[in-house]
Amino acid sequence: EFFNLDTEDNPEIISPSIAVNLQEYSATAYYAQLGLRLTDRFTLIYRHEDLSFDANSTYLEDILRLTPVNHDILGVNYKIEESHAIKFEIKKTEPEVGDSVTSYTAQWFFLLI
């Protein structure tokens, strides 16, 4: 998915008490994901996520408290049976400002009947 926000013709005015930004800015957010089925039970995934925007964006920075960042995610899904699966992920977060962070996640998915 790809999203692009350009305020060239529509300057951001939320409320005079909250934020007023009459300067133009643009923001882009996207992700791309690839998956590879290794066997009937194992699937390998890779996903890249990116959020970037100009410094003029008061809405994204001040109101939503977002910072420009990108994520690289590598994961393995293991299907135990039709209604149960386990997912393992390694996620590297690289903010525009600050240190990179690597996190590890394990999730168990199941279907309640």
C-alpha positions in Angstrom: 0.0 0.0 0.0 1.1 3.5 -0.7 -0.3 6.8 0.8 0.6 10.3 -0.2 -0.6 13.5 1.5 0.2 16.8 -0.2 -1.2 20.0 1.3 -0.2 22.2 -1.5 -3.8 23.2 -2.2 -5.3 22.4 1.2 -3.3 24.0 4.1 -3.8 22.4 7.4 -6.0 24.3 9.9 -7.3 22.1 12.6 -8.3 24.7 15.1 -6.7 28.0 16.1 -6.2 26.7 19.6 -4.7 23.3 18.5 -2.6 23.9 15.3 -2.4 26.2 12.4 -0.1 25.3 9.6 -0.4 27.5 6.5 2.8 26.2 5.0 2.8 23.5 2.4 4.1 20.0 3.3 3.9 16.5 2.0 3.9 13.1 3.7 4.4 9.6 2.4 3.6 6.3 4.0 4.0 2.9 2.4 4.8 -0.7 3.0 5.9 -3.5 0.7 5.6 -7.2 1.7 6.9 -10.4 0.2 6.0 -13.9 1.3 7.5 -17.2 0.3 5.8 -20.5 1.2 8.6 -22.9 2.1 6.5 -25.9 2.9 2.8 -26.5 3.8 3.6 -25.4 7.3 6.3 -22.7 7.0 6.0 -19.3 5.3 8.8 -16.8 5.3 7.8 -13.1 5.1 9.7 -9.8 4.7 8.0 -6.4 5.0 9.4 -2.8 4.7 7.4 0.1 6.1 8.3 3.7 5.7 6.8 7.0 7.0 8.4 10.2 6.0 7.2 13.8 6.0 8.4 17.4 5.8 9.3 19.3 8.9 6.4 21.7 8.3 3.8 19.1 9.3 2.4 20.2 12.6 -0.5 17.7 12.5 1.8 14.6 12.1 4.4 15.7 14.6 2.6 17.7 17.2 -0.9 16.2 17.2 -0.3 12.6 16.3 3.2 12.5 17.9 4.7 10.7 14.9 8.3 10.8 13.8 9.7 9.8 10.4 10.7 6.2 10.7 11.2 3.0 8.7 10.8 -0.6 9.8 12.3 -3.8 8.3 10.5 -7.0 9.4 11.5 -10.6 8.9 9.2 -13.3 10.1 8.3 -17.0 9.9 4.8 -18.3 10.2 4.4 -22.0 11.3 1.0 -23.5 10.8 0.4 -26.1 13.5 -2.9 -27.1 12.1 -5.8 -25.4 10.3 -6.9 -23.4 13.3 -3.5 -22.7 15.0 -0.4 -20.9 13.9 2.7 -19.4 15.5 4.5 -16.3 14.1 8.0 -15.3 15.0 9.2 -11.8 13.9 12.4 -9.7 14.1 11.7 -6.0 13.6 14.4 -3.4 13.1 13.2 0.2 13.7 15.3 3.0 12.3 13.9 6.5 13.3 15.1 9.6 11.6 16.4 10.8 14.9 17.7 8.5 17.6 19.1 5.0 17.8 17.9 1.9 15.9 15.9 -0.6 17.9 15.6 -4.4 17.2 12.6 -6.2 18.7 11.6 -9.9 18.7 8.0 -11.1 18.8 6.3 -14.5 19.0 2.5 -14.7 18.5 0.2 -17.6 18.7 -3.0 -17.4 16.6 -5.9 -19.7 17.1 -9.5 -19.9 16.0 -12.3 -20.3 18.5 -15.1 -22.4 17.3 
